[in-house]
Amino acid sequence: MKILDFPNELLFRIFAEVLPNPVGAPEDFDYTALREQSREDGHVQAVQTLRLTCARFCEVSSELLIIHLDLDISPDSLSRLERIASHPTIRNGVRSVRLCIDRLDPSYANDLSAFAKLVRYTAVMHLKWVLNSADAEELWQDRQFWVRAADRLFPPEYADTRESKSEEMEKKILRYCELLRTAHQHLRRAFDAQVSLLLSDSFAARVATAIAAMPHARRFELRSASNRTRILRLEEWYNQEEFYGSSPYQSVLRSMERSLLLGWSDTSSKGPPSPTTAPSVSPTLTFPAALFSALHTAGASLAALSLSLSCPGSVEIPPPTPTQENELRSLVSNLKVLEVKCSAPVNFRTGMLPNPPPRMDTWAKLFPLLQPLVNTESLRSLEVNGHHRDSLQALSLGDLIPIRRWERLSRIICSGVPIHQYELEKILSAIPRGRRMVIDMRHVQLLSGTWDEVVDLLRRFGGKELQAVPTSNDKPKMDISNLESS
């Protein structure tokens, strides 16, 4: 409660405005003196009672007031979602649900050696997540022992494998070897649980039923490839010689750009595929269409939908079936806000995209899922974000947005996406004249035409305020913001 942060002086003044003024006080009474008078008129006692009441209210209601609900692919998270959906008070307060469909990397879950190497190079940040709280406390006592334990289990050719002279140190290294094996067992169980849920026909139905039971949960967010926020950034440990030593460790660290988490994975539960094995379809890829279909079946109604998807790479994403596509259109028939954010795998050390960046035909695999969402008559706000200004070839705005008459659309935000000048003209032509329209374009690459033609085009459609700022001297990119047309 914000009121707990108010200073007493302000609360005294508020109470003085609410409670009767002191008897005989003139209209220009100096309320700054109320701090001294409050002991006599009860203001101090009232403020103290208010603070205690607010503190007790926060204590009692903290578990009952859940506005934004985060969900991931785990039995515990699913169980929590169902408990909230069945609670008559808590479910009424939920306004949005965010589901992360990242799944654990089988190359670490199935291989203790690979997991030990990951521990060796990332300084065990993720072990705190897979270990229980008791082991996690011991984990953070001496991080360097994790390095020695990993080297003891699977010593690299450049590791110092000399025996410890101290018996106490030797026991501690063995203890950390045991904890490392325990951590890998936790990871393996978590991975098996995720695969079991994704392959289960009931998982999407259970999630959809729970969301449909929340009468005010009208915003749904689907996330993949959240590894940028859930993996330790390697540079935090990059130059710590006490852990990594000389250049051989640093060269290995430079090439270590994998995460415990995958977004659009092309691996299966049996472990990492061999180079000669064709990639299989991950259950993660078929889950969004199945979930949307289940939401429609459960009777959910969405007013806002946010999708954050990672690059599918070489994986063939199966398009929605005709039945799923019809159910998807029915689900979003009253959709007002749509946000589509697409990102490519990022080098965790440099923060840069791979070279070359994903091509448009790679992202086109997602269009069968995205186009029914965009082609919604009730849509009022549309945001398309390529996530990174260097991924301009990743998502074609003209291919994604259908050419149709927009009766309600009043806001378009584009960032990090390319477009042809003629495609932009068709989109603007589909907007009825006389309507207030807000357009925000940032880091947009013009594939054909000139920016002068675009500016004239926008002004021709009624631009009132226009600001165009080049974002690079050698690339045809521009920021066009604060643009309104009517």
C-alpha positions as CSV (number, residue, x, y, z in Angstrom):
1,M,0.0,0.0,0.0
2,K,1.4,3.4,-1.0
3,I,0.0,5.0,2.1
4,L,2.5,3.2,4.2
5,D,5.2,5.3,2.5
6,F,3.5,8.6,3.3
7,P,5.4,10.8,5.9
8,N,3.5,11.5,9.1
9,E,3.4,15.2,8.3
10,L,1.4,14.5,5.2
11,L,-1.0,12.1,6.9
12,F,-1.5,14.7,9.7
13,R,-2.5,17.3,7.1
14,I,-4.9,14.8,5.4
15,F,-6.6,13.9,8.7
16,A,-6.8,17.6,9.5
17,E,-8.7,18.1,6.2
18,V,-11.1,15.3,7.0
19,L,-11.7,15.7,10.7
20,P,-13.3,18.9,12.1
21,N,-11.0,21.9,12.6
22,P,-10.1,22.9,16.1
23,V,-12.9,24.9,17.8
24,G,-12.6,28.6,16.9
25,A,-9.9,28.1,14.3
26,P,-9.9,30.7,11.6
27,E,-10.2,29.8,7.9
28,D,-6.5,30.6,7.4
29,F,-5.5,28.2,10.2
30,D,-1.9,27.1,9.9
31,Y,-2.0,23.4,9.6
32,T,1.7,23.0,9.9
33,A,1.2,23.3,13.6
34,L,-1.0,20.3,13.7
35,R,2.0,18.0,14.3
36,E,2.2,19.5,17.8
37,Q,-1.5,19.6,18.4
38,S,-2.1,16.1,17.0
39,R,-1.4,14.5,20.4
40,E,-4.4,16.3,21.8
41,D,-6.8,15.8,18.9
42,G,-6.0,12.1,18.3
43,H,-4.3,12.5,14.9
44,V,-1.2,10.5,15.9
45,Q,-3.3,7.7,17.2
46,A,-5.4,7.7,14.0
47,V,-2.3,7.6,11.8
48,Q,-0.8,4.8,13.8
49,T,-4.0,2.8,13.6
50,L,-4.1,3.4,9.9
51,R,-0.5,2.2,9.4
52,L,-1.2,-1.0,11.4
53,T,-4.4,-1.6,9.5
54,C,-2.7,-1.2,6.2
55,A,0.2,-3.4,7.2
56,R,-2.2,-6.1,8.4
57,F,-4.2,-5.7,5.2
58,C,-1.1,-6.3,3.1
59,E,-0.1,-9.3,5.2
60,V,-3.5,-11.0,4.9
61,S,-4.2,-10.2,1.3
62,S,-0.8,-10.6,-0.3
63,E,-1.7,-14.1,-1.5
64,L,-5.2,-13.1,-2.5
65,L,-4.3,-10.1,-4.7
66,I,-2.6,-11.6,-7.8
67,I,-3.0,-9.4,-10.8
68,H,-0.4,-10.8,-13.2
69,L,0.1,-14.5,-13.1
70,D,3.3,-16.1,-14.4
71,L,3.2,-19.8,-15.6
72,D,5.9,-22.1,-16.9
73,I,5.9,-25.7,-18.0
74,S,6.2,-27.6,-14.8
75,P,3.8,-29.6,-12.6
76,D,4.2,-27.2,-9.7
77,S,3.3,-24.2,-11.8
78,L,0.4,-25.9,-13.4
79,S,-0.9,-27.0,-9.9
80,R,-0.6,-23.4,-8.7
81,L,-2.5,-22.1,-11.7
82,E,-5.4,-24.6,-11.0
83,R,-5.5,-23.7,-7.3
84,I,-5.8,-20.0,-8.2
85,A,-8.5,-20.7,-10.8
86,S,-10.5,-22.6,-8.3
87,H,-10.3,-19.9,-5.5
88,P,-13.4,-17.7,-5.7
89,T,-11.6,-14.6,-4.5
90,I,-8.1,-14.9,-6.1
91,R,-9.3,-15.7,-9.6
92,N,-11.4,-12.5,-9.7
93,G,-8.3,-10.4,-9.3
94,V,-6.2,-11.9,-12.1
95,R,-6.0,-9.6,-15.1
96,S,-3.3,-11.3,-17.2
97,V,-1.5,-14.6,-17.6
98,R,2.0,-15.0,-18.9
99,L,3.1,-18.5,-20.1
100,C,6.7,-19.2,-20.8
101,I,7.1,-22.2,-23.2
102,D,10.9,-22.5,-23.0
103,R,11.9,-26.0,-22.3
104,L,15.1,-27.3,-20.8
105,D,17.9,-28.4,-23.1
106,P,18.2,-32.2,-23.4
107,S,21.9,-31.9,-24.2
108,Y,22.5,-31.0,-20.6
109,A,19.7,-33.0,-19.0
110,N,20.9,-36.2,-20.6
111,D,24.6,-35.8,-20.3
112,L,26.3,-35.2,-17.0
113,S,29.6,-34.5,-18.7
114,A,28.0,-31.6,-20.7
115,F,26.3,-30.4,-17.6
116,A,29.6,-30.4,-15.7
117,K,31.2,-28.3,-18.4
118,L,28.3,-25.9,-18.3
119,V,28.9,-25.6,-14.6
120,R,32.6,-25.1,-15.2
121,Y,32.1,-22.2,-17.6
122,T,29.0,-20.4,-16.2
123,A,29.9,-20.4,-12.5
124,V,26.8,-22.4,-11.5
125,M,24.2,-19.6,-11.6
126,H,21.5,-22.0,-12.8
127,L,22.3,-24.6,-10.1
128,K,20.6,-22.4,-7.6
129,W,17.4,-22.8,-9.6
130,V,17.6,-26.6,-9.9
131,L,18.7,-27.3,-6.4
132,N,16.5,-27.2,-3.4
133,S,16.9,-24.3,-0.9
134,A,19.1,-26.3,1.6
135,D,21.7,-27.2,-1.0
136,A,21.5,-23.8,-2.5
137,E,22.8,-22.2,0.7
138,E,25.8,-24.4,0.6
139,L,26.2,-23.8,-3.1
140,W,27.0,-20.1,-2.6
141,Q,29.6,-20.5,0.2
142,D,32.6,-21.1,-2.1
143,R,31.9,-20.9,-5.9
144,Q,35.4,-21.9,-6.9
145,F,34.8,-25.4,-5.5
146,W,32.2,-25.9,-8.2
147,V,35.0,-25.4,-10.7
148,R,37.2,-27.9,-9.0
149,A,34.4,-30.4,-8.7
150,A,33.6,-30.2,-12.4
151,D,37.2,-30.7,-13.2
152,R,37.4,-33.6,-10.8
153,L,34.5,-35.4,-12.5
154,F,35.4,-34.6,-16.1
155,P,38.9,-33.0,-16.2
156,P,39.7,-31.0,-19.4
157,E,43.2,-31.3,-20.8
158,Y,44.2,-27.9,-19.5
159,A,42.7,-28.3,-16.0
160,D,44.8,-28.5,-12.8
161,T,44.0,-32.0,-11.6
162,R,46.7,-32.2,-8.9
163,E,45.5,-33.8,-5.7
164,S,44.7,-31.4,-2.9
165,K,47.2,-31.3,0.0
166,S,44.5,-30.4,2.5
167,E,42.3,-33.2,3.7
168,E,39.6,-30.7,4.5
169,M,39.7,-29.2,1.0
170,E,39.6,-32.7,-0.5
171,K,36.4,-33.5,1.5
172,K,34.9,-30.2,0.4
173,I,35.6,-31.0,-3.3
174,L,34.0,-34.4,-2.9
175,R,31.0,-32.8,-1.3
176,Y,30.7,-30.4,-4.3
177,C,31.0,-33.3,-6.7
178,E,28.0,-34.9,-4.9
179,L,26.0,-31.6,-5.1
180,L,26.8,-31.4,-8.8
181,R,25.4,-34.9,-9.4
182,T,22.4,-33.9,-7.3
183,A,21.9,-30.8,-9.3
184,H,22.0,-32.8,-12.5
185,Q,19.4,-35.2,-11.2
186,H,17.1,-32.3,-10.4
187,L,17.6,-31.0,-13.9
188,R,16.9,-34.4,-15.4
189,R,13.7,-34.8,-13.4
190,A,12.6,-31.2,-14.4
191,F,13.3,-32.0,-18.1
192,D,11.4,-35.3,-18.0
193,A,8.4,-33.5,-16.3
194,Q,8.4,-30.8,-19.1
195,V,8.5,-33.4,-21.9
196,S,5.7,-35.3,-20.2
197,L,3.5,-32.2,-19.9
198,L,4.2,-31.1,-23.5
199,L,3.4,-34.5,-24.9
200,S,0.3,-34.7,-22.8
201,D,-3.0,-34.0,-24.6
202,S,-4.5,-32.7,-21.3
203,F,-1.8,-30.0,-20.5
204,A,-3.2,-27.4,-23.0
205,A,-6.7,-28.2,-21.9
206,R,-5.9,-27.8,-18.2
207,V,-4.2,-24.5,-18.8
208,A,-7.1,-23.2,-21.0
209,T,-9.7,-24.3,-18.5
210,A,-8.0,-22.5,-15.6
211,I,-7.7,-19.3,-17.6
212,A,-11.3,-19.5,-18.7
213,A,-12.3,-19.7,-15.0
214,M,-10.8,-16.3,-14.3
215,P,-13.5,-13.9,-15.4
216,H,-11.2,-10.8,-15.7
217,A,-8.1,-12.5,-17.2
218,R,-8.5,-10.9,-20.6
219,R,-4.8,-10.5,-21.4
220,F,-2.7,-13.5,-22.4
221,E,1.1,-13.5,-23.0
222,L,3.0,-16.4,-24.7
223,R,6.8,-16.2,-24.4
224,S,9.6,-18.3,-25.9
225,A,13.4,-17.8,-25.9
226,S,13.5,-15.9,-22.6
227,N,17.0,-17.1,-22.2
228,R,18.4,-13.6,-22.3
229,T,16.9,-12.9,-18.9
230,R,17.1,-16.4,-17.4
231,I,20.7,-17.3,-18.1
232,L,23.8,-15.9,-16.4
233,R,25.5,-13.4,-18.7
234,L,29.0,-14.9,-19.2
235,E,30.8,-11.6,-19.0
236,E,30.1,-11.5,-15.3
237,W,32.7,-14.2,-14.9
238,Y,34.7,-13.6,-18.0
239,N,37.9,-12.1,-16.6
240,Q,38.1,-13.7,-13.2
241,E,41.4,-15.5,-13.4
242,E,41.0,-17.2,-10.0
243,F,38.2,-19.3,-11.6
244,Y,39.3,-19.6,-15.2
245,G,43.0,-19.1,-15.3
246,S,44.8,-18.3,-18.5
247,S,43.7,-18.0,-22.1
248,P,42.6,-21.7,-22.7
249,Y,39.7,-21.1,-20.4
250,Q,38.8,-17.8,-22.0
251,S,38.8,-19.3,-25.5
252,V,36.4,-22.0,-24.4
253,L,34.3,-19.4,-22.7
254,R,34.1,-17.3,-25.9
255,S,32.6,-20.3,-27.7
256,M,30.2,-21.2,-24.8
257,E,27.0,-19.5,-26.0
258,R,24.4,-22.1,-25.0
259,S,21.8,-22.0,-22.4
260,L,20.0,-24.5,-20.2
261,L,16.8,-23.2,-21.9
262,L,15.6,-23.6,-25.5
263,G,12.9,-21.7,-27.3
264,W,12.0,-23.3,-30.6
265,S,14.0,-26.5,-30.0
266,D,14.7,-29.0,-32.7
267,T,15.8,-31.7,-30.3
268,S,13.9,-34.5,-28.7
269,S,13.8,-36.0,-25.3
270,K,16.3,-38.7,-26.3
271,G,19.1,-36.3,-26.4
272,P,20.8,-34.0,-28.9
273,P,20.5,-35.1,-32.5
274,S,23.5,-36.2,-34.5
275,P,24.6,-34.0,-37.4
276,T,23.2,-36.6,-39.8
277,T,19.8,-36.8,-38.1
278,A,17.1,-34.7,-39.6
279,P,15.5,-32.3,-37.0
280,S,12.3,-33.5,-35.5
281,V,9.3,-31.4,-34.6
282,S,9.5,-30.3,-31.0
283,P,6.3,-30.5,-28.9
284,T,7.0,-26.8,-28.1
285,L,6.3,-25.9,-31.7
286,T,2.8,-27.5,-31.8
287,F,1.8,-26.2,-28.4
288,P,0.7,-22.6,-29.2
289,A,-1.9,-23.7,-31.8
290,A,-3.1,-26.4,-29.5
291,L,-3.4,-24.0,-26.6
292,F,-5.3,-21.4,-28.6
293,S,-7.7,-24.1,-29.7
294,A,-8.1,-25.3,-26.1
295,L,-8.8,-21.7,-25.0
296,H,-11.6,-21.4,-27.5
297,T,-13.1,-24.8,-26.4
298,A,-12.9,-23.7,-22.8
299,G,-14.9,-20.5,-23.5
300,A,-12.1,-18.0,-22.8
301,S,-12.4,-14.5,-24.1
302,L,-9.2,-12.5,-24.9
303,A,-9.1,-8.7,-25.3
304,A,-5.2,-8.5,-25.5
305,L,-2.7,-11.0,-26.8
306,S,1.1,-10.7,-26.6
307,L,3.4,-13.1,-28.4
308,S,7.2,-13.2,-28.0
309,L,8.6,-15.8,-30.3
310,S,12.2,-16.9,-31.1
311,C,13.7,-17.8,-34.4
312,P,12.5,-21.3,-35.4
313,G,15.8,-22.0,-37.3
314,S,15.7,-25.1,-39.5
315,V,12.7,-26.6,-37.8
316,E,9.6,-27.1,-39.9
317,I,6.7,-25.6,-37.9
318,P,3.4,-27.4,-38.6
319,P,0.7,-24.8,-39.5
320,P,-2.6,-24.9,-37.5
321,T,-5.1,-27.4,-38.8
322,P,-8.2,-26.0,-40.5
323,T,-10.1,-26.7,-37.3
324,Q,-7.5,-25.0,-35.1
325,E,-7.4,-22.0,-37.4
326,N,-11.2,-21.6,-37.2
327,E,-11.1,-21.9,-33.4
328,L,-8.3,-19.4,-33.4
329,R,-10.3,-16.9,-35.4
330,S,-13.2,-17.4,-33.0
331,L,-11.0,-16.9,-30.0
332,V,-9.7,-13.5,-31.1
333,S,-13.0,-12.3,-32.6
334,N,-13.1,-9.6,-29.9
335,L,-9.3,-9.0,-29.7
336,K,-8.4,-5.3,-29.3
337,V,-4.7,-5.3,-28.6
338,L,-2.1,-7.5,-30.4
339,E,1.6,-7.5,-29.8
340,V,4.0,-9.6,-31.8
341,K,7.7,-9.7,-30.9
342,C,10.1,-11.9,-32.8
343,S,13.7,-12.3,-31.8
344,A,16.7,-14.3,-33.0
345,P,19.2,-16.2,-30.8
346,V,21.6,-13.7,-29.3
347,N,25.3,-14.2,-28.4
348,F,25.2,-13.9,-24.6
349,R,28.7,-12.4,-24.4
350,T,28.4,-9.7,-27.1
351,G,24.6,-9.2,-27.2
352,M,24.7,-9.4,-31.0
353,L,22.7,-11.4,-33.5
354,P,24.2,-14.3,-35.5
355,N,25.8,-13.5,-38.8
356,P,24.0,-13.7,-41.1
357,P,20.7,-12.8,-39.4
358,P,17.6,-15.0,-39.9
359,R,16.1,-14.6,-43.4
360,M,12.5,-13.7,-44.1
361,D,11.6,-17.2,-45.3
362,T,12.7,-18.5,-41.9
363,W,10.2,-16.2,-40.1
364,A,7.6,-17.0,-42.7
365,K,7.1,-20.3,-41.0
366,L,5.4,-18.4,-38.2
367,F,2.9,-16.6,-40.5
368,P,0.3,-19.4,-40.5
369,L,0.0,-18.9,-36.7
370,L,0.3,-15.1,-36.7
371,Q,-1.9,-14.0,-39.7
372,P,-5.2,-15.2,-38.2
373,L,-4.4,-13.1,-35.2
374,V,-3.6,-9.9,-37.2
375,N,-6.6,-10.3,-39.5
376,T,-9.1,-9.5,-36.8
377,E,-11.8,-6.9,-37.4
378,S,-12.0,-5.8,-33.8
379,L,-8.3,-4.9,-33.6
380,R,-7.6,-1.4,-32.3
381,S,-3.8,-1.5,-31.5
382,L,-1.1,-3.5,-33.4
383,E,2.5,-3.7,-32.4
384,V,5.1,-5.6,-34.5
385,N,8.6,-5.7,-33.0
386,G,11.6,-7.3,-34.6
387,H,13.3,-7.0,-31.2
388,H,16.6,-5.9,-32.6
389,R,17.5,-3.2,-35.1
390,D,20.0,-5.5,-36.8
391,S,17.4,-8.2,-37.5
392,L,15.6,-6.1,-40.1
393,Q,15.3,-8.9,-42.6
394,A,13.7,-11.2,-40.0
395,L,10.1,-10.1,-40.4
396,S,8.4,-8.5,-43.3
397,L,5.7,-6.1,-42.1
398,G,3.9,-6.1,-45.5
399,D,3.7,-9.9,-45.6
400,L,2.3,-10.1,-42.0
401,I,-0.4,-7.3,-42.1
402,P,-3.2,-8.2,-44.4
403,I,-4.7,-5.6,-46.8
404,R,-8.1,-5.1,-45.5
405,R,-10.3,-2.2,-44.3
406,W,-9.6,-1.5,-40.7
407,E,-12.7,-0.2,-39.1
408,R,-11.4,0.1,-35.6
409,L,-7.6,0.2,-35.8
410,S,-6.2,3.4,-34.4
411,R,-2.6,2.6,-33.4
412,I,0.3,1.0,-35.2
413,I,3.7,0.5,-33.7
414,C,6.5,-0.9,-35.8
415,S,10.1,-1.5,-34.6
416,G,12.9,-3.4,-36.3
417,V,11.0,-4.6,-39.3
418,P,11.3,-3.9,-43.0
419,I,8.6,-2.8,-45.4
420,H,8.1,-1.7,-49.0
421,Q,6.8,1.8,-49.6
422,Y,3.9,0.5,-51.7
423,E,2.9,-1.9,-48.9
424,L,2.7,1.0,-46.4
425,E,0.6,2.9,-48.8
426,K,-1.9,0.0,-49.1
427,I,-2.1,-0.3,-45.3
428,L,-2.8,3.4,-44.9
429,S,-5.3,3.3,-47.7
430,A,-7.3,0.7,-45.8
431,I,-7.8,3.0,-42.9
432,P,-11.0,5.1,-43.1
433,R,-10.5,8.9,-43.6
434,G,-11.3,11.1,-40.8
435,R,-10.2,8.7,-38.0
436,R,-7.5,9.6,-35.5
437,M,-4.6,7.4,-36.2
438,V,-1.3,7.1,-34.3
439,I,1.7,5.6,-36.1
440,D,5.1,5.0,-34.5
441,M,7.9,3.5,-36.7
442,R,11.3,2.9,-35.3
443,H,14.4,1.3,-36.9
444,V,12.3,0.5,-39.9
445,Q,14.1,-0.5,-43.1
446,L,12.6,0.7,-46.4
447,L,12.9,-2.1,-48.9
448,S,11.7,0.0,-51.9
449,G,11.0,3.7,-52.5
450,T,12.6,6.6,-50.7
451,W,12.0,8.1,-47.3
452,D,11.0,11.4,-48.9
453,E,8.2,9.5,-50.6
454,V,7.2,7.9,-47.3
455,V,7.1,11.3,-45.5
456,D,4.9,12.7,-48.4
457,L,2.7,9.7,-48.1
458,L,2.2,10.0,-44.4
459,R,1.5,13.7,-44.8
460,R,-1.0,13.0,-47.6
461,F,-2.9,10.8,-45.2
462,G,-3.2,13.7,-42.7
463,G,0.0,13.7,-40.7
464,K,-0.1,16.5,-38.1
465,E,3.2,16.0,-36.4
466,L,6.2,14.2,-37.8
467,Q,9.7,13.6,-36.6
468,A,12.1,11.7,-38.8
469,V,15.6,10.9,-37.4
470,P,18.2,8.8,-39.3
471,T,19.5,5.9,-37.1
472,S,22.5,5.2,-39.2
473,N,24.7,6.9,-41.8
474,D,25.2,3.9,-44.0
475,K,21.9,2.1,-43.7
476,P,18.5,3.3,-44.9
477,K,16.8,3.2,-41.5
478,M,14.7,5.9,-39.9
479,D,12.7,6.6,-36.8
480,I,9.3,8.1,-37.4
481,S,7.5,8.8,-34.2
482,N,4.9,11.1,-32.8
483,L,2.9,10.8,-36.0
484,E,-0.8,11.3,-36.0
485,S,-3.1,11.3,-39.0
486,S,-6.8,12.1,-39.2
